[in-house]
């Protein structure tokens, strides 16, 4: 708990002799063992101690460290001397937060050091740490980075699968007009997809650049390990685009249903008005309070007028049917 208060979450030292878990920031900057290959340190960058360690005590290039601590940053890959900065977005695991509100994971890579920075919980980093404790081990930063990025892509894929299931439910409900989803539900989902696209399209480009451009922190031999995360990120964006198109089609179908329902109601009222318009005219004509109204003193005049109005209404209805307006 004390280490977490200083921004240190966990860390590992990798070597041929096995894996050693680090317990504090002091251990993270201690002299490495003779056979140690590299270290991974995971920090909460909101803590002042973590920022001080990154800027003053670590071997990270200062410009890269300051860039990693920028409060708002889009997904990108940037090189600063022998330090590589990668900013990516992943699923938000904070309690009460929407998973669609992605959080950033900043990754700094040097030949013998990998530092990850987060503000909110990142499941990919926690899952990778669990894999290490379960016995998995990697000998190069690129191998660990590839696994970490694979975990990020997996969480994003799960999120898109959940969205796809919601779209499936909407499509089933649209097929039944009585259960058709409210337009605001689909519009809200569509806004979520647009927000995801703004984050994930730059991320796809960042991971492609990470794989395509050589950097001494990764090593030419290990760089092909990053091909699969880059391709997986591209597939995630393709799934996202597919979901956006489905949401757009759903919006159109719901709009058509609403328009058709409105047209049916307007048509019904128009037919009713067409039938009653001549009846209203005759009734108002006979209701004029002037001399000369026919049958004004006939005992059965009301019955005759009602029959006449019924005949006029029936004739109007038959004419509408004959012209196929009904």
Steps between C-alpha positions, in 0.01 A plus 500: 500500500789734580662435163173571322468828691831601339374400156683166483257223405727209415820415322703203377864429421565246222806285470617151403491405865132566523255776579533730800214721610586854602338646810573874483640784291832464681529142380408617151811722482733267689801366314397205281632150559779388262265271304198731500361571152241773564242636743133586480362768735128585515412839654202720579623824342271718713729448801768765549755236607446305179545813289818595689637149457426505129652845440799485732591146604416281204709468187211615280583788263361818670310622192333161468412499872342844479305400189372189680375714790295730276145491643325465162663317216376319191618152409844529341847353463792741547876449523716706738859389457529147634157523667180408323166645616176323418163642609204267458139491614327212672181408685408694814466276806425772754193427711196675361678609182376411155732251332468702180683791669847373420796572723860545390799279565838665442790267424868603508751253358878498524733209414494374861195669649127513437287745698121511480300790638129510568248721677207256516520123529618325184396138481761418236785592736345315794437189289859505373628523859283201594644304207850577627416386851347183351834406343509669160825679424646708221861585433465820295297822544347447154357163608341649809374800300344271239318304770381821669366638171331168428319529835392857413361384166321214672319731743401727212376199304286394798355850519408492130344156544276643772403785267433248223267306731312821577467563127371144451234567764403828332474329161274228643277763658484706180363194320198516734344850483334447839843459666699740284774673705476866575693712256694661785639158603653439159614863475680464834676184383596669177657789694700248701630343180598842361689577822677162482598563141668829592727307737555173317580622149809696624589196712499275195737741327723520808536121522567471128777759533636313804532184292624660177761745631813353662615625838799400717276448803329207328770340294472394138473131588211551742307761300302239295332400829304826475345408164209306650396777747508749211285275280265429791458874559407537132238225536358669810451818297335299222258349754434849631422630150267206441314578822473867402344403166254266673401777741449740208278245320301446820446875531370510143268202557357655817454831318318320218276322752418828672430669166283213380300502823451875473394469136248229588345720766491801269344286227235369740407851611494615138256222405277580797506869408421414135194297603366751748569815297185470277298392802613803694417723205145362470441510876618860522289593195185350650577655835480857366243705693329650193162452334462245221682206658342184343287280723525740793144411603495134389464255794755254354745754361776407749483131402508589130802728548686231702435245226615746236820576691565128545454451127739783421759361742468148353527637146816693593650187654421294186656765278819492710509121472441513124799731455703274732561776753393260776 
